Amino acid sequence: MNSLIPLLVAAPLAGAALLLLGGRALDRFGHWLGTFAAALSFVFGLVLFFSMLGRSAAQRPVQEHLFSWVPVNGFQADVSFQLDQLSVTFVLLITGVGTLIHLYSVGYMAHDERRRRFFGYLNLFLAAMLLLVLADNYLLLYVGWEGVGLASYLLIGFWQHKPSAATAAKKAFLVNRVGDVGLSIAIMLMFTDFGNVTFNGVFGAADQASKSQLTAIGLMLLLAACGKSAQVPLQSWLGDAMEGPTPVSALIHAATMVTAGVYLITRSGAIFNLAPQAQTAVVCVGAVTLLFGAIVGCAKDDIKKALAGSTMSQIGYMILAAGLGPIGYVFAIMHLVTHGFFKAGLFLGAGSVMHGMDDEVNMRHYGGLRKLMPITFVTFGLGYLAIIGFPGLSGFFSKDKIIEAAFAKGGTEGWILGAVTLIGAAVTAFYMTRVMILTFFGEKRWQPDAEGHQPHPHESPATMTTPMIVLAFGSVFAGGLLAFNSSFLKWLEPITGHSEGNSPLSSTVVTLLTMACMLAGVGLAYAVYGRSPVPVTPPVGSVLTRAARRDLLQDDFNHAVLVRPGSALAAALVYFDSKGLDGFVNGLAATIGGISSRLRRVQNGYVRSYALSMFGGTLVLVATTLLMRSV
């Protein structure tokens, strides 16, 4: 059975190779080949999952060694996989949701002449992410980490004829390289401090390292997580990534790329548990990003960018929970799984709306679509109810648990974190209700295109609506299934550990507070957008609103703090190189050349000149000799 583990990665990797190298002969059925490769990997994952259920908790983790990758004196890195309760959870999420997104893409990309290549990139994305979560050492994880970065660059910039898409792809690639530097430094520190980079080796030796060593490693891992999971201060790429096709947005935001940072921190829990300062940094990053993304989502009129702000915020919840240590690890992963269902459904629903509205993304140009797109309305609506934490739906179970864990931190820190998570719940309910009202309710505000043609909204084909329906079921039932009888807690606890913490509030009180915040957000959004006509042109708004429309000035900040100083430093180095180093070298060469040209005049070829030189030299020699004798 263990031999199936490499096939999890091999299936989509082989699909990517065939689709990208097979040529135009595969154009007619390449999309189905890519979908089959993703589905095959999902089937392998299911088989391995059910085989794990038949074993005791201690016997569930298994390893599969393929070959020695870097066998050198004093160090060895293997291509070896580790399948345990944590990694198989990610495998099922990545391949399950990924397969649905592949199926959706069959209809969404039906008229794209480069569809085969698109599915090749999707398969490559899945293969890289699966390698990341199955690796049993940090060096092999790094290969998958970089593969995810490459695939995201290719997919975000897939419509490269659009300058905005090409720019967004480069931005995502460069910002993520900053985080990747953090991961590479962390791996180097692990080798320096522990002598190896395997999970078992590093975690087994962690308790013998100093706090300063573990803190340095933890902070570098956090930097890496900030890049992949779009957390402050490396969050600026996520909104621009919406320039890619909508299935890419769903794959990045729900099942793959943004979950990598949460996985990295949770997998490295043995390090963070012994480095409280790094753990505090994780909590702070999650708390700030939680509110940052929610505020941005409130001001966006682009439906995909509003959902991008939502992703940033929800991943902030997960990072915050992971920073709580054993109190929150399980609930971070639980929210990650439920978020995978409802956020994928929301993005695919947004793509369905765009499909029916001639690729219009401005929600102020929507309105009244619930009757014309009933399946999209219902499935999107269920995802909306799940993300705001409506009782009984998946988000209600997972997000409430994170809020409880925040309070369970105890002391002043617990009260502050609990308040932050409650505020986030209220703001989430506000911006998602705003999205629902602007898109599906009110009077139609459809605008003609540049040629004067009015859009004709219509429901999407079955290849698009079927995955949306399946994801809607997950939005409704996933949270309850995971929370039932603490099943998910018992499943992950042997890997992540768990602690109840010390909450000053009971679960009932926390739930009531969360519901009150959720209702307040819904009510405020209805009062602002549901009780009066929505203007097609957005009002100027407050200073905060204007800043939120510009992503809370994150690009301005990066430009002022990083780009301008970087450009100035580069200009100074160029000046020093051209005027200093090159000037010295060129000046020395000119001096030698000038001396040489003058000496060359002496060598004129005339015998009389040479005779005169010899005579003059003889006189100097005689005079010197006489002078020396007289002395």
BELPESUL-V871429 format. One record per run of one state. SS is the DSSP state (H for helix, E for strand, - for the rest). FROM is the first residue (numbers start at 1). TO is the last residue. If there is no record, write none. Layout:
ss->[SS & SS]
from->[FROM & FROM]
to->[TO & TO]
This chain:
ss->[- & H & - & H & - & H & - & H & - & E & - & E & - & H & - & H & E & - & E & H & - & H & - & E & H & - & H & - & H & - & H & - & H & - & H & - & H & - & E & H & - & H & - & H & - & E & H & - & H & - & H & - & H & - & H & - & H & - & H & - & H & - & H & -]
from->[1 & 4 & 22 & 24 & 27 & 30 & 54 & 57 & 61 & 62 & 73 & 75 & 84 & 85 & 109 & 115 & 135 & 136 & 137 & 138 & 157 & 163 & 195 & 198 & 199 & 209 & 211 & 229 & 237 & 244 & 246 & 256 & 257 & 268 & 269 & 273 & 276 & 300 & 302 & 303 & 324 & 325 & 328 & 329 & 357 & 362 & 363 & 366 & 374 & 388 & 394 & 409 & 411 & 441 & 462 & 497 & 507 & 531 & 543 & 550 & 551 & 603 & 607 & 631]
to->[3 & 21 & 23 & 26 & 29 & 53 & 56 & 60 & 61 & 72 & 74 & 83 & 84 & 108 & 114 & 134 & 135 & 136 & 137 & 156 & 162 & 194 & 197 & 198 & 208 & 210 & 228 & 236 & 243 & 245 & 255 & 256 & 267 & 268 & 272 & 275 & 299 & 301 & 302 & 323 & 324 & 327 & 328 & 356 & 361 & 362 & 365 & 373 & 387 & 393 & 408 & 410 & 440 & 461 & 496 & 506 & 530 & 542 & 549 & 550 & 602 & 606 & 630 & 631]
